[in-house]
Amino acid sequence: MPSTTLEPPTGRAATIAQIARELGLSAPTVSKVINGRADVAPATRARVEQALERHHYQRRRAAPPPRGAGLIDLVFHRLGSPWSMEIIRGVEDAAAAAQVGVILSELGGVHRPPQAWLDATLVRPPLGILLVASRLTAAQQQVLDRRTIPAVVIDTDGEPPQGVPTVGSDNWNGGFIAARHLLTLGHRRIAAVSGPPDMLCSRARLDGFRSAHAEAGAAVDESLILSGNFYMETGYRAAHELLRRPDRPTAIFAGSDMAALGILRAAHELGLLIPRDLSVVGYDDLPQAAWATPALTTVHQPLAEMGSVATGMLLDLIDGRRPPTPRINLATELVVRESTATSPTEA
């Protein structure tokens, strides 16, 4: 294998043939990488991508395809929850209005798309990609850029690659208004059952939760803050742990409505009445929240609207237009129902 780097003639970009000679590969192999074909070994693909970057190779960009000729790929780290169904509803409504179809992909619970997902995606290249609670690596984003496949992130779990638009909601405010509501009702031993600590939304909600305590001059008992995964089982297990304590909390802020439903079940099993003995606030305002017994006080997160707005941004990118605002955070608000009341120590 040649060990020297080929320098293209002055003023001229390196060709596929020159890059292939430099790497000791065939021109068709380099061409496959440029065109996103899946039938290239990962190590070979990485070498070619590095050479393309080194030579500043610019793939010829095709005109944006007609919308009716392709699909949007909606990618979840995990499917099946009512939370994901609300986002799907928003995406489907916006896509249908634009006469574009939607396909669903799942990453098996991980927040970083594996190479196998990218390879499969490039075999059936979509018009664009919507990633939910996950994000691409910078290298993966480069591959999509070369194929003129735009991406938008919904509810990002962290900082996305530079230039990738995002749509989310005001998670800090959501945590703040939930805790403020409970503090106003006289609660001072307030627990929190959060989501995964490595997710940006979880950290932002807890930051808001703590800020509300600081505003009220109330201390936060860190031993009452537990991490979870936003699912019912997490809320159920955490509530059993918290409510068996001799100094149990009088209120719990759940990082999701699904976790809150688990908390309601555990409280019932332990003989506690809600809201007389325990107040519970959820997060998301899923349709199930209003049907819980008692009806759940929760933070409304505009999930369907997030999906709709993100789809509009992606359609702009597909049509060759940059969104006027690359970062959009929609408002959150408190919906007070029956699961919160004055602290029993204040009653």
N, C-alpha and C positions, 0 to 999 in steps of 0.2 A: 504494500500500500504506500503510495507517495507520501512523503512527510513534509513537503513544502506546500505553502499556500500559493495558489495561482493568483496572480494579479492581472486583472483584465487590462486590455489596452487603454491608454489614457483617453478619458472622455467617453468610454464605452462601458456599458454594464456587462457583467459576466453573463455568458449564455448557459443554457442547460448543459450543453456538451462540455463546456469548460469546467463547470462545477462537477460534472460526472467524472471527468478525467482527474481532477484534483482528488476526489474521494476514492478513485479506483472502482467506480460503479458504472453501470450502464445508464445511458441517457433516459431510457424508458423508466428505470427505477426512480431517478430524480423527478421525472415528469409525474409519476404516480404520487409522490409526496406532495408536489406542488398542487396537484388536483384533488388531494385529500383521499386517495384510494386507500382502502383498508388492508390490501394484500402486500404490506411492507412490514418487515420485522421492526419492532419498537426501537431497537438499538440503531438500526440503519436509518429509520425515520428521524431519530434524534440527531444523528450526524449530518443528515441532509438539511434539517431545519437550522442547525447551527451554521452551516455553510451559506445557506440562503440569507441568514441574518448578517453574516460577516460581509457578504458581497452586496448587501442592501438590494437583494433581488426583489423586484416588484412584479407580482403576478398581474397579468392583464385582467382588468376588471370588466366583467360583462355588464351590460345594461340590466337594471333591475327587472326580474321576471314579472310577467303579469300575475296579479294576485290570485286569479283563479287557477293558476298552473301549479300551485304548491300548497304547502301546509305550514302552520306554526307548530313547533315542538314545545309543549308545556312540560317542564321537567320538575318533578318533586323528589325530595330525598326519601319521602315515604307517602304512599297514597292510602286512602281508605277512611280517613278521619272526617268528621263533619266540617272541620276547619278547612281541609283541602277542597271539599265540595263547594264551599262558598267561593273560593278563589276560582275554581273551574267555572262556576256559574257566571262570574263577571267576565272571564276571558271568553267563554263561549258566546255570550251576548254581544260583546264588542266585535268578535271575529265574524259572527254571523251577519252583523250589520254591514261589514265590509266584504262579505261574500268570500271569506277565507275559512278553510277547514282547520281543525285542531287535532293533533295527536298527543297522547299522554305517554310520558316516560317516567320510570321510577329508578332511583339509584340504590335501592336496597337498604335505606336507612343512613347512608353516608352523605356528608355535605360537600364532598369533593368529587366531582365526576371522574370516574376511572377512565383510563385510555380506551378500554373496550367500548365504553359508551360513546366516546368521541369517534372512534373508528366506525361504529355502526351508524352514527348520525351522518357522517360524511358519505356513506354509501347511498343513503336516501336523503340528500341534502334538503333541509327545510328552507322556507323563505326566511325564517328567523327563529330565535330560541328565547323562551321565557324560562328563567331559572328561579325556583321558589326555595327560599331558605338555603341556598347553596350558591357556589360561585366557581368560576373557572380559574385555573392558574393563568399567569401571564402568557406562558407558552401555548396553552390551549386557545387562549383568546387570539394569539397571533395566527394560529392555524385557521380559525374561523374568519379572521380579517382577510386572509389571503383568498378565501373562498367567497368573500363578500356575503357572509352570513352574519347579520347583526344579532346582538343579544341584549336583553334587558333583565335585570334581577328584581324579583319581588321579595320584600322582607329579607334583605340580605343578612346572612349570619355573621358577616364581618365586612371589612373594607374590600370592595370589588376591585378588579384591575382598572387602571386609569382609563377613562373614556367610556366606561360601561354605565349606562343610565340605570338608576334604581328608583323603585317606588316602595314606600313603606308607610308606617303610621307613627304618630308621636308616642312612642313607648314610654319615654320619661314622664310625660304628662299623665299617661294612663296609670302608672304606678303611683304618681303623686296624688291624683284625685281619689284613687281607691283608698290610700292610707289616710288622706285628709278626712274623707267621709267617716271612717271608723274612729279616728281621733275626735272628730266633732261629736260623735255619739258617746264619748267618754271612755273609750277603750284605750288602755295603755299597755296591756300585754297582747301585742298583735304579732301573730306568726305570719310567715310568708313561705309558700311552697312554690318555688321558682322553677323555671325551665333549665335546660342545660347551661352551665356556667360559661361555656365557650361560645354561646350564641349572643350576638349583639343585643337583640331584643330583650333577653333575660337580664342582662347587666343593666340596660337602660331602665327597665321597669323597677329593678331594685334600687337604682340610684334615685328615681323619683320617690319611691317608698321611704327611703332614708331622708330625703329632703323634706318631705311632709312632716316627719318626726322632728327634724331640726327646727322647722318653722313653728311647731307647737311647743318646742322646748321639752320634748319627750325623748327619753332614751330608747334606743333600739337594742333589744336583747338578741345578740347575734346567734345564740343557741337556738332561737326559735325560727331561724331561716334555714330551710332545707332545699336542696336542689332536686330536680326531677326531670321529666321528659315531656311534660304537657299532656300526658295520657291519664285516664281514670285510675289505673293501678297505682301510679305515683301518688296521686292525691289520697287514695285510700290508705296506702301504707304509711304515708307521712302523717296523716291525721291520727291513725292508731298510735303512732309514736308520740305525737305532740299531746294528744288528749288523755293519755295515761299518766302524764306527769302530775305530781302533786301540786305543782304550780302551773297548771295548764293555762294556755292562752284563752282569752275571752273572745277573740276574733282571729280569723285566718284570711289572708289575701292569697288567692290562688292565681298562678301564672296563666291559667287557661280555664275555660268553662268545663272542659272535660275533667281536669284535675279537681275542680270544685264539686262536680258530681260525685267523684270518689270520696271527697271529704264529707259530703252530705250522707252518703251510705255509711261511712265509718262512725259518724256522730250518732246516727240512728241505732247502730249495733251497740254502741256504748251507753245508750239510754239518755242521750242529750237531746234536748228540744231546740230547734232552730226557728227563730232567732233568740228565744228566751235565754238559753244557756250558752249559745255560741253564735256569733255573726260570721257570715261567709260572703266574700266578694270574689266573683270570678273575673274572667278576662276573655273577650272576643265578642260576646253577645250573639252566640249561635242561636238558631231557632229553638234548640232544646232547652235553653236557659229559661225561657218564659214558661215552659211546660214542667219544669222541675217542681218538686214539693218540698218546701215552699218555693215559689218562683224566685229565681236567682238574681240578686243585685250583681251587676257586672259592668265592666268597662267595654263600651261599644268600640270595636275596631272595624273599620269599613272594609272588610275582606273582599267582598264582591267588587266594590269600587276600586280597590287596589288592583285587582285583576283587570278590570276594564281600562283603567288609566294606563297600566303597563302595556296592554295590548295596543292602545292608541299610539304610545311612544314607539313601540316596535314597528307598527305599520308605517309610521313616519320614516323610520330608518330604512325600511324595505323600499320605500319610494324615493330614497336618496335625500331625505330632509332630516336635519339634526333637530332634536327636540329643543324648544327654547329654554327649558330648565332640565338639567340632567339629574337632579336629585329632588324628588317629591316626597314629602311627608304629610300624609293626610291627618286630619284632626281626630282625636279620641275624646269620648265623653262618657260620663257616668250615667248608667240607667239604674235607678233605684227601684227595687221590687220588694219582696217579702223576706229576704234572708238576712237582713241586717236590722238591728234595733239597739236601743240604749244598752250600754254595758251593764251586766248584772250587778257590778259593784257600785253603779251610779243609780240604779233603779230604786 
